Amino acid sequence: MDKLSHRERLQTILSGERPDRFAASMWRHFFHMEGTAEGTAEAMLHFQREYDWDFMKINPRADYHIEGWGFEHKLSRNEFEKHVKTHYPISRIEDWQKITALPVTTPVLAEHLNVVSMIRRRSDKELPILMTVFTPLAIAGRMVENDQTLADHMRQAPEIVESALRAITETFARFVSELRNAGADGIFFATTQWAASEYMTWPEYQKFGLPHDLQVIRAAESDALKPSPRLQFKLLP
């Protein structure tokens, strides 16, 4: 029988101490239920009830990050088939100039804050909840039809792309700050494929990736929010 709750087990591990057992979690998409906040929340809660994971990593629509900037897709009705992408916000370099910071009241962002809130209200308080958030560079990478387009644009017009990255970063710094108020314990911060030398050099990542990554991470752990006692995920030096 487990000696620790899910939250106690993770806190023990994060403190560098030996837990009663290893902590386990898994996640997946439920494409047929991702079209609404209610469907996403119910899918995550059902998965948790079935397997009793030590923490929940919420798997929302992967492209929720860019829907507010004009991305369009046809939602899948099949549990195991991805949504069909029908329109990307960026095709030409000039399109990056249209990317401006969004408020958290933007419908798609408000929808996913609601997902977190519903899951928190309907789950055990001892279950740590993490919301999936992509890095700003990974978000920019989803705005184009293929990865090479973003890599080319960064080299051809770095100032224009950098301005768009600042807008993306500002948007998701606000979003992750609000996640704590919605009930999340932290974020699952995904780089997707952009932390790879096949797309960019380390100096390029230091310019286009790292500063924006750190800004979002720091927003997620802000003491100014005065959160209720929950797991604290610290930025390592």
Residue, then its C-alpha position, 0 to 999 in steps of 0.5 A: m500500500d502506498k504510504l504517500s499521497h501523489r503530492e507528497r510523493l512528488q514533493t519528496i522527490l523534488s526535495g531530493e529524498r527517497p519516496d515510498r515508490f517511483a512517481a508515474s504518469m502518462w499522457r495522450h491526446f483524445f482527439h475526438m473530445e478536444g473540441t470543447a473545454e468540457g470534453t478535454a476536461e472529461a477526457m483527462l479526468h477519465f484517464q486519471r480515474e482509470y489509472d490513478w497517475d501521480f500527476m496529471k499532464i493535461n494534453p489539450r489541442a496542440d494548436y490551441h497555442i496559435e488559434g488566437w492568431g488565425f490558425e484554422h483546422k477541422l476537428s477530428r471525430n476519431e479518437f486516434e486521428k489528428h485534426v486536419k490543419t486548413h490554414y496557417p497564420i504565416s506564409r510570408i515574412e511580412d505575415w510575422q508583423k501581424i503577430t501581436a500580444l493577445p490578452v488571456t481573455t482571447p477565447v481559446l486561451a480563456e477556454h483552456l484556463n477553464v479546462v484547468s479550472m474544471i479539472r482542479r475542481r473535479s479532482d483530488k486536491e492531492l493530485p498535482i496538475l500540469m498544463t502543457v505550454f509550448t516554448p515561444l519558438a515552438i509556438a512560432g514553429r506551428m504557425v508555418e506549414n513546415d519547419q524550414t520556413l521558420a528557420d529561413h525567416m529567422r535568418q532572412a529577417p531576424e528583427i521581424v521574427e524576433s518582434a513576433l517572438r516577443a509578442i508570443t512570449e508576452t502572451f504566454a507569460r500572461f497565460v502561465s501566470e493565470l494558470r496558477n490562479a486557475g488551479a494548476d501546480g505548474i507547466f509542462f514546458a515543451t520545446t517540441q523539435w526546436a531544441a535540435s541542431e538540425y534546425m538552428t545553431w546554439p547561438e541562434y537558439q540563444k537569441f531566438g529561444l532561450p531568453h523567451d523560454l526563461q521569461v515564460i518560466r519565470a512568469a509561471e513561478s512568480d511569487a507575486l501571485k501568492p499561490s496557495p501551498r502547492l508544488q514549487f517547480k524551480l528554475l535550475p541554474 
